[in-house]
Amino acid sequence: MASLSYSSAIKIASRELHFSRGKFFFVVLSVAIGVAALTGVRGFSSSFRAALLDRARSIMAADLSARMFQQPTPAEQKGLDAIAAEGVQITPVTEMLSMASSSKTLDPLLVSLKAVDPQAYPFYGEVELSPKGKLKDVLKDDTVVVADDLLVRLHMNACDSLKIGNRIFRIAAIVVNEPDRLSGNFAAGPRVFISRAGLDASGLLAPGSHAGQRFLFKVPKPSDGTPISEKEVANLKERLEELLPESQVIDYRETNPALTQGLDRATSLLSLMSLVALVLGAVGVAMAMRAHLEQRLDTIAIMKSLGAGSREIIRIYLIQTLLLGLLGGGLGVALGGFVQMAFPYFLGKLLGVPTSVHLQLRTVLTGFGVGILTTLLFTLPPLLDIRSVRPILILRRAVDESFDPFLIALRRKFVKNLSQIGAVALILIGLAAIAATLSDSATVGQVFAVGLVAVLAVLLLACAGLLVGLRKFLSKTRLSLPSVLRHGLANLYRPGNPSAALLAAVGLGVMQIMSVFLVQQAVVKELHLSSAPNLPNVFLIDITSSEIEGVRQLLKSQSSVTADPELLPVVSSRIIAIDGVPATKATLKNFPKRMLQSISLTSFKTAPAGTTVVDGEWWSAQENQPVVAIAKRQAERLGVHVGSKVTFAAQDSEFVATVIALTKSDGQHTYSRAEFILPPVILKDLPVVWYGGVHAVPNRVGELQRALYQTYPTITVINVAQALETVRSVVIQITYVIQFLAAFSIFAGIVILASAVAGTRYRRIREVVVLKTLGATRVRIASVFSIEFAVLGAIAGIVGIGFANVIARVLLKRMSVTYHFHWGWTVIALLATVIVTIATGWSASFRVLGQKPLEVLREE
């Protein structure tokens, strides 16, 4: 036989595809669903993530913020000008305390001034006003916008005049919510918005005045309309940290811990879903293609008898695989595009998620390319088996060596056949590379690749152990077992049975699906905790020790308050030395040295709600030595660690505290503002000021403010209910989308696994013929195969679920999420695996039972 040209190989491959359409249905289905899940989930998650990041930006009102406590030096201003020249928009926000009074009564009131440029601020989000309007339209040089509690305290109304400094301003509107309320100062006094020109005219901003300055930055959008890349924001942040060493620079991801954690966990989980869709599709392809090639053994043997070489035959089936990959990939891209456009339609109505409905070319090309690549990778082992097909097969119906007992086949393939070892290694390397490329989380990529290798090894060992154990078990109990059960178990190691491949495929699929389920369950549970409706949304400042019990009782009596208050004792202090180095000479990281002169200490016997220890250990209840727990972020800025010595000075006392714990807070509790915590005995005799947090019904906060003002007029009430409701709504959106996409991925995985099991139906045709010829009834054949399917499903389920829990535990630990083992879900998943395996096996094979042996033999 002359050398086969590529054109001839293409003709043979396409002709065989045309005449075997039914057999290739499962191959195309596996590729299509895998690519569809990959394209749909990844495409929509990308759009959804972009929408979430826009919401996160609106909570800060910018891409980045740099907080300073002094005006920029000439060198720093020059650097800021250079950044602005590159297209980055910059606007300053000045915050300071001042006295304000009514022009009628002249009663003074301490207020928190916020000076902005209304034409630029905010870059993202909107300042909500009452009556409704735009800040740039109502905030002029002679007007101000005030919080409702200022009107309550000064007995004023909108449109009245307010004296600030040496100027009188007209109250133009009431501020209901400001986008960057959570990232601004929680200073004493009602909020008053003023224009920068108005602040200059008031005469308050004089040299030496205590004014805080924040610079807001907005990175320009790319010209092609794509979202701003996180890398650009990260690069600008690094640049600002170097330019402004005395400032605190944060980006939009750091405005609220719950939102940041939600975004990070959503990114990791959505990446995991994409990878699961990828591997499940590849597993389905490998199973179906192997079944097809083993059906073509006679054809391959005949071609070799006519002089065709293994390389030329492999070329035919490699082209055939490529054509199947192209067909399945194209169908999958079309289906994935429909899914990607349908998700925003359904979820947009449910959640109000403003995701754009458009196909992302990069996502489409990625899904199409990955589908073809994984198809080729996973069909390499069965393609390489073509070399072992001998021409004598058509003369002697001997069982191929690949049908030997598993351990013999394993030794033959992995000891004698180096190319198979290379193919397996290539698959693993290829999947690891694809995982690293597709995964937006390095953690997910690493755990995924390692877990895949480990579970394949364990599944192979489990298969080997199962077959050896069954042989020994049946050899000893052959006569005592019912014949149907005996035949069903023996079927697992009969010549030609695809037990090893099926076990690996089903077990791997169960592991992937269960991993997604377990991780999303834990992540959603954590997100629900961080979006709980009873977390503090109103904060109380400057409560004296004599007022604290009265405040407790008042809060308890208010119907608008829905949860117990969180009250925090605070002692004003300063840091005078770190590890023996004077504070003036300490090396700090983006932490102004002047801040060392204003440190708040608090005391607790145990870690307060929402605070976890990330390094070191908490002290015992009987601790009476000066030890301290410091928030990890503050510790990094101060350059301290567990074992460091920090010297505090409070009032006339001075003490050296040893750092024994670093903490991390969830940002949702009043206690989250406690960055330096000591045992109560250490601060026992020092003057204390109390801070509090309470949850009130958002639209009834005004009632609480008025009640507190009437009884305790010196207590400042900070209302962040609307701002926290915004964060809460975003976190809830994240949870719903995660659950929806996880359900879609699990459904796609089940369909792919079903197709993998169903793809073996053609291998059962000859078995059914032999059994029918020997007189077996349909019921007996069905019982034998059902037992075989059930055992396969049970073993694969046990191994897959076990590894899913291991992988979920590792992933959740790296995502800082608590792992819990769920017995109920484990049992349900195991039963579901057995049922799906049995149902799928028979849904694809029941027609074979109705065929007459002669009809089947003629088709063969």
N, C-alpha and C positions, 0 to 999 in steps of 0.2 A: 504494500500500500504506500503510495507516494506521500510525501510530507503534506500535511493538511494545512491549507491556507486559512487565514483569518476569515476571509469571506465565506469559505465552505463551512468553517466552524460556526459562523453566525447563522448560516442557513440551517444547519443541523440542529443547533440549539433552539432557534425560533420555531422550527417545525415540531420539535418535541414538545415545546411549550404549548403550541397550538393544539396538539392532539392529547395533551395531558392537563387540560385546564382545571379539571376537578382536583387533581392531585396537588396542583400548585396554589389552590385557593388559600390554604392555611399559611403558606409562605408569604403570599402577598398580604394576607390579613394581618400577620404578625408585624411585618415591616410597616404597613400603613398605620396600624394603631399605635405602634411605637413612635413613629415619626409624628403622627397627629398629636399624641400626648406631649411629646417633647416640644413641638412647635407651638401648640396651643397653650400649654402651661407656661413655658418659658416666655413666649410672646406676651401673654396677658400679664404674667407676673412682672415683666419689665415695665409695661405700661402702668400697672398698678403701683409699682414701687416709685416710678417717677411722680405719680399723683401724690403718693404719701410724702415724698420728699418735699414737694411743693407745700403741702400742709405743714411740714416741719419747719420750713423756711418762714411760713407766715406766723408761726409761734415765736420766732425770733425777730421777725420783720426784716431779715437780711440773710445773706449767706454766712457772714462772719460778723463777730462783734469783738471789739478791743476796748476793755475798760481801763481807764487811766484816772489818776488822782492829781494830775497836774497837766498843764498845757504842754504840748509836744515841744521838744527842743528844736532849734533851727535845723539840725541834722535829721531829726525824725520827721519834721515837716517836709523837708526836701524829699525824703524817701516816700512819704505819703503822696506827694505831688507826682512823683515818678510812677507810682502805682495807678493814680488817677489818669495819667497820660496814656496808660495802656488800655483804657476803656473801662476800668473798674470804677463803679460809682461809689462815692463816699459821702456820708452825711453825719455830722456830729449830733449827739444827744446829750444835753447838759442837765444833770439832776442835782438839786440842792434843796436845803431847808430854808424857809423864810417865814416871816410873819405877814399875815394878810388880815384885812379888816373891812367891815362893811362901811361904805361911805356915809351911812345913816347913823350907826351906833358907835363906830370906831372900836368895837370890841376886838382885841387882837386874837388871832388863831394861828398856830404853827401849821404850815402847809408844806407839802412836798411838790416843789416846782419841777416841771419837766419841759425844757425848752427844745423845740424841734423846728426844722425847716418844713413847713406843711406842704411845700411843693415837691419835696423829695421823700419825706417820711410818711408812711412806712414803705420800704421797697416791696414787701410782700404782705398780704393781708390788708385789713381795713380797720380803722378806729370807728367803733360803733357809737353813734351819737343819738341823743334824744333832744329835740325831734330829729328824725333821720336827715342826714346830710353828709357831705364830704368834708373832711378836716381842712383841706386846702381852700374850700369855699367859705368856711366860717371862722377859721383862725387867722385873724389879721394882726397888724401891728398894735391895734388898740383894743383887741378882744382876747378873752381867755375861754377855755373849756374846762369845766370843773367836775369833780365827782359829786354824787348826790349827797354824801355825808357832809360836805362843806355847807351846802344849803341848809341842812338840818341844824348844824352847829351854830351858824350865823343867822338863822331865821331869815334866809333870803330866798329869792325866786330867780328863775332865768330872766335875763335881760336887766337885772340889777347891776349896780356898779360895785367893783371890788378894788380896794387899794392895795397895791403890791409895791414895796419900795416907795419911790416918790412919784409914782404914776397911778392913775385910775383907769381901770379896764372894764369893759362891759362883758358880762357873762353871756356868751353867744349860744352855748349848748351844754348839755350834761353828757359826760363820757360814760358810756355803759360798759364798754370793754375795749382794751387796747391790745394789739397783737403780741407785743413783747412784755406783757405784764409779768410773766414768770422769770424773765431774764433781767428785769430792771431791779432797782433798789426797793426793798420793803421798808421805806423810811417812815418815820412817824409823821402823822398829819395827812389830811385828805389830799388827793391828787389834783394838781392844777396844771393844765397844758397852757404854754405860752409860746409865742413865736420867738425866734432868736433876736429879731429886731426889737420886740417888746421887752425881752430880758435886758438887752443893752440899754434901752431907754429907762428902765426902772432904776438903774444905778446899783443893782445888787451884785453884779459880777465885777468886783473890784479886785486888785492884786491882793493875794493872801486869803481870799474867800474860800471857804470849804465847799467846793463844788466838784461833783464827780462827773467825769466825761466818758462817754461811750462813743466810739466811732463804728458806724454800721457800714458794711461793705456788700456790694452786689456785683457778682461776677457776670460779665457780659455773656449772653447766650451765643452759641455757635451760629454762624451764618446759614448753615443748612437746616436750622430749626430743631435739631436734636436737643435733648435735655442737657443741662450743664453737667459735666462729668464731675464725679466726686474727687477725682485726682486733681483737677484744677483747684478746687476749694482747699484740698489738703496742702497743695503746693503754696497757695497764698497764705495759708495759716502758718506754715513753717517760715515763710518770708517775714510775716508780721511779728512772729515771736522773736526773730533775730533783730528786727528793726526796733521793736518796742519792748525791751527786756523788762521794764517795770510795769508792764500791763498784763492783764489777764485776757488771753485770746481764746475764744471758743467758737465753734462752728454750729450750724443749725442742728446738728445731730446731738448736741450736748445740752439743749435747752431743758429737756425733761427726761429723767432716767427711764421712765416707763415707755416713752415714745422711742427713745434710742434703743432700748432692749427689744421692744417690739419690732422695730425695723431690722435689727441685726438677726433676730431669731426668725423673722419672716423670710429674710434673704437666704439664710442657711437652709430652712425647710423647703422653700420653693426650689432651691438648687438641688436638694436631695430628690425631690419629686421628678425633676427633669432627668436626673441620672437613673432613677428607677425605671422610668419610661424607656430610656435607652437600653438598659440591660434586659428588661423583660422582652422587648421587641427582638433583641438579638438572640435570646434563648429560644423564642418561638421559631425564629428563622432556622437556627441550628437543628432543632428537633425535626422540623418539617423537611428540611433539605436532606438530613441524614436518612430519614424514612424514604424519600424519593430515590436517593442514590442506591439504597439497598434493594429497592424494587427494580432498579436498572442493572443489576449485576449480570443477568444473562446478556443483555445488550452490550455491556462493556466487554464481557468475555468474548462475544462474537466479533466485536470490533478488533480485539487483540488477536483473535484467530486469523483475521484478514490482514494482519500486519500493522495495525495502528499501535503506536507507542503510548505509554502512560502519559507522557507529556502532552501529546496531541489530544488525548481523551480528556485530560484535566483541563485543557484549553477550552474544549467544548462546554464543559460544565461550569467552568469559571465564567465564560461569557453568559451562560444561562443564568448563573447566579447574579451577574451584573444586571442582566435584563430584568430579573425579578426584583432586584433592589431598586432599579430605576422606576419600574411600574409601581411597586409598593411605596417608594419614596414620593413619587408624584401624587399618588392617591392620598398619601398621608399628609402631604403639604396642603392639598386642597381641603381635606377634612380639618387639619389643624388651623387653617386660615378661617374656616367657618367657625370653629370653636373659639378662636381668638376674638372674632368679631361678635360672637354671641354672648360671651362672658360679660362684657361691659353692658350689654343691653339688659340682661337679667339682673346682674348685680347692681347696675347703676340705679335701677328702680328700687331695688331692695335696700341699698345702703346709701345711695347718693354719691357713689364713687365717681369722680369726674375723670374717668379714663377715656382716652381718645380711641376711636374706632378706626384703626388703620393697620395694615399689615407691615411688619418690619422686615425689610428685605434681608437684613443680616440674619435675623432669626429664621426666616424661611430657608436661606441658603445653608445655614448651620444645620438645621434639622434634616434637610435633604442630603447634605454631605455626610453627616454622621450616620444616617440611615443606611446609605450605601456602604460606608466604611465598616460599620459593625456587621452588616450582612456578609461582606467578604471575609472579615476576620473570623466570624463564627462558623463559616462553612469550610475553612481551611482544613481542619482535621478530617471531615468526611471526604473532602476532595483528595487529600493525600492517601486515603485508604484505597483509592482507585489503583494505586501502584501494586497493591497486594492481590488484586483480582487475577486469577489464573485462567487461561483459555480452557483448561480441562473442566472448568465449572459447567460448561454446557454439555459435556459428555458424562460427567459424574456429579450427581446432585449431592455433593458433599457440602457440609456446613463450613462456611468460611471461618478462618481463624478468628475473626472478630466476634464469632459466636461462642468461643471457648469460655470456660468458667472465668469469672471476673478476675481472680488473682492471676491466672495464667495470661489473660489478655492484658492485664495491667503490666505484668513483667515484660511481656513481649513489646508493648507499645512504648514503655518508658525506659527500657534497657536497650533493646535492640533497634528501636526505631527512633533515631535521633531527630528526624524531621518532625515527628509528632510532638516531641518535647519542645522543639523550636516553635512549632505552631501554637502550642499552649502558652509558651512564654510570650510570643508575639501578641496573642490575644490579651493577655494580662497587661503587657506594656501599653498596648493600644488603648485599652479601656482606662488605664491610669492616666494616660495623656489626655484622652477625651474628658475624663472626669475633672482633671486640673483645668482644662480649657473652659468647660461648661460651667463649672462651679464658681459662683461668686464668693464662696467661702472656702478658704484653704483648708479649714478644719473638716468640712464636709468631704472635700476631695480626698484628703489623706485617709480619713476613717473609711470612706467608701472603698477605696482601692485595697486597703489592708483587709477589710472585712470580706471583700469579694474573694480574695485569695484564700483566706482562712476557711470560709464556709465551703468553698469548692473542695478543699483538701479534706475537711471533715465529712462532707457528703460522700466523697469517694470512699473514705475509710468506712463510713457507716454502711454503704452499699456492699463493700467487701465483707464486712462483719456479718451483715444480714444474710448474704448468700451462703457463707460458710456455716453460720449458725443454723440456717434452715436445712442445709444438707445433713448436718449431724442430728438435728432434732427429728427430721423425718426418717432418718435411718434407724432411729431407736423407737419411734412411735408409729411407724408406718401402718401397722395392723390395727392399732387402737383408735386411730382417728377416723372420722367419717370420710368417705371417699371424696366427696365434693371439697371438703376442707383440705384434704391431702393433695388433691390435684391443683387446687387454687394456690397453695403455698409452693408446690413444686414448680408451678408455672413461672415463678419469679426467677428461677435459674435454668430454665430450659434453654436449649440452643436457639439463638436468634432473638431471645427476649431482650427488649431495650430497657431492662430494669435500671441499669447504671445511668443511662442518659436521662430516663424519665425521673429518676430519683434526684439527680443533680438539678434538672430543670425545675421540677416542682419545688424542691427544697430551696433553691436559690430564689425562685419567685415568691414563695411564702416569706422568706427572710426579708426581701425588699419591701413587699407590701406591708408586712407587720412592722417593719422599722419605721416606715412613714406614719403608720397609724399610731404607734407608741409615742413617737417624737411629737407629732401634732397634738396628741392628747395632753402631753405634759406641758407643751408650749402654750396651748390655749388655756389650760388651767392657770398657769402663771400670769398670762395676760388678763384673764378675768379677775385675778386678785389685784392686779395693778390698776384695773379699771372699775374696781368695786364702787358702788354708788354712795358709800358712807365714809369715804376718805375725807380728811379735812379740806375745806375749800374757803374757809374764812379764818384769818389769823389775827390774834390779839397780841398787842405789844405793850410793854411797860405796865405789867400788873404788879403791884406791891404785895409783900407778904401779908399785910393786913387786909388786903382785898381778895386774896385768892379763894377763901372759903365762900365769901359772898358771891363771887363770880361763878363758882361751881353751882351754887344753888340757883342763880339766875338762869344759867344756861340750861339747867335741868328742867326749869319751869317753862321754857320756850317751846311752843309746839312746832316751830320751824326748824328746830335742831333735831336731827335724826340719829345721832350717835353720841356716845360719851366723849367729852372733851379730852384732848391730849394737852397736858400742861407740862411745861419744861422750865425747871429752875436754872437761871443763868447768872454767873458771876463774871464781872468785867475784870480782865487781867491783861497782862502783856508778857511777851517772851523776851527775856534779857540775855539768854545764852542757849546755844544748841551744841550738845556734846562738848561743853566747855569753851566754845568759841563765842565771843560776844556777838549779840544780834547785829551790831553795826558792821561786823566783818563777815557775817554769815553769807554763804553762797546759796542764793535762792534761784528757783526756776520759775520765771514769770509770776513772781509774787512780790509786790512792792514792799520794801523794808518798813515803810511807815505802817503797813498793816500789822506788823509785829507788835505795835503799840496798842492795838485794839483787838484782843483775842477774847472770845466768849468761852468760858468753861461751864460745864454742867456735870451733874452727878447722877449715877444710877447704880443699883446693886447688880442688875442683870442687863443684858443687851436689850435696848428698847425695841418696840415694834418697828419692823421695816429695816432693821440694822443687822447685818451679818458680819461675822469675823472672817476675814480672808487670809489673815496671817497672824500667828501667835495664838494666845488663849485668853479668854475673859477671866477676870479675877473671881475668887470665891466670895461668898456673902460676908465672910468675916474679915475680909482684907482691910488692913488699917495702915498700910504703907503707901507712900506717894507713888502711884502707878497711873498710867494714862493710856487710853485707847484713842487713836487718831484716825480720822478719815483717810483712806488710802491716797486719795487725790491730793489732800493737803500735805500728807507725809512726803509724797514725791516732790512737791514744790519746795518743801522745807529741807529736803535731803535727809530725812530721818527714816529709821527702820526699827524693827523689833530689837530692843536692847539699847537704843539711843537714850541719851539723857537730855531732857528739856527743862530749863530753869524758868519757872513762872514767877511773876510778881503780881499779887493782888492786894490792893490796899497797902497796909504796912507789912504784910507777910511775904516771905519769899521761900520757895521750896523747889527742890529738884525732883522731877518725876521721871520714872523709867517707862519707856514705851514697851508695853507687853502685848499689844494687839493693834492690828490695822483693820479698819472696818469699811464696809460699803453699805450705803443706804439705798433704798428703792426710790427715794425722792418723793414719796407719796404721803409721808407722815410729818407731823410737826417735829418729831425727834430727828428727822433727816438733817435738820440744821445744826445738830449737835456734832461738831467736828472734833472737839476735845472733851472726852468723858473721863471722869475720875470717880473713885469710890466716894460715897456721901460723907464719910468721916473726915476726909481731907478738906472739904469746903464747908464744914459744919458751922464755923464761927464767922464766916464771911458774909457780907451783905448780898442779898439775892434779889434779882428782878425776875418775874415770871413772864414767860411767853406761852401762848396757847393756840390751839387749833381746833376747830370744830366744823362738822359738816352741817350745813343748813340747806334747805330747799333753795335752789338758785334764784328763783323769782320772788323769794321772801326774805332775802338777806337784809333788805331795808328795814324790815320789822325788827330784826335782831340788832341792827346798828342803832336804831332809835331807843330800844330798851336799854342797851348798854350805855348809851350817852346820857340818858336821863339819870341813871343810878351811879355810873362811874365815868364822868366826863373826861377824865385824864387818860383813859385807856384808848389807844388807837386801834381801829378796826381796819384790817386790810382785806378787801373783798377780791378774791381771785376766782370766784365761782365760775364765771363765764369762761375764763381762760382755761381752767381745769376741765370744764365741760367739753371744750374744743379738743383737748388732749384725749379725754376719755372717749369721745366719739371716734377719733382716729384709731385708738387702740382697739375699740370694738370692731371697727371696719377690718382691721388686720386679722382679728380672730375669725370673723366670718369668712373672709376670703381664703385664709389658710384651711379652714374646714371644708370649704367648697372645693378647692383645688385638690386637697388630699382625697376627698371622696371620688373626684373624677379620676385621679391617678390610680387609686385602688381599683376602681371599676375597669379602667383600661388594662391594668395588670391582670385582673381575673380573666378578662376576655382573651388576653394573649396566652396566659397559662392554659386556658381551656383549649385554645387552638393548638398548643404544643402537645397536649395529651391526645387531642383528636387526630393530630397528624400521624399518629401511629396506627390508625385503623387499617391501612392497607397491609400492614405487616401481619394482621390477625386473620386475613382472608384464608391463607393456606392452613392455619391452625384450625379454623372453623371447618374447613373442608375435610381435613383429616379426622377430626372428632365426629363430624356427621357421618362420614363414611364408615366409621367404627361403631355407629349406632347411637351416638350421644343425642339427647333431646335438646331442644332450645333452652328449656328451663335449666338443665344441668350445665350447659355451656355458659349461660348467663350467670349462674351461681359461681362457677369456677372463676370466670373473669371478674366478677364483683368482688370476690375475696382477694384476688390479686390486686385490683384497684384500691381496695380498702387498706390493705397492708402497705402498699406503696404510699398512699396518701398519709397514713399515720406516721410512718417513718420519716417521710419528707417533712411533714408538719412538725414533728417533735424537734428535728434538727434545725429546721428553718426558724421556728418560733424561738428556740433557745438562743440561736445566734442573733436573732432580731433584738432580743432583750439585751444581749451583750453590746451590740452596736448602739442601740438606743441609749444605754447607760453611758457609754463613752461620749457619744455626741452631746447628750444633755449635760454631762459634766463640763464639757468644754464650752457649752453655751450658758453655763451657770444656771441651769434649771434643775430642780429636784427630780430625781428618778424614783418611781414607785413601781413595784411589780404588781401586776393585775392578774390574780388567779382567774377571775371570771372571764375576762377577755381572752386569756390564754386557752381556757377550755373551749370557749366558743370558736376561736380561730382554728383550733385543732379539729373540732368536729366539722367546721365549715370546709377545711381542706380535704377531709375524707369524703364528705358529701359531694363537693365540687369535682373531685377526682373521679369518683364513681359515676356521677351524672354525666360528666363530660365524656368519659370513656364510652359510655353506652349511647349517648346522644349521637356520637359519630360512628358507632359500630353496629347499632341495632339492625340496620338494613342488611348487614352481612348475614345475620341469622336467618333471614327470610329467603336467601338465595339457595338454589339447588347446587350441590357440589359440581355437577357437570357444567353448569353455566359459569361457575367461577373458574374451573380448570380451563375452559375454552378461552376465557378472558386472559388467563395467565399465559 
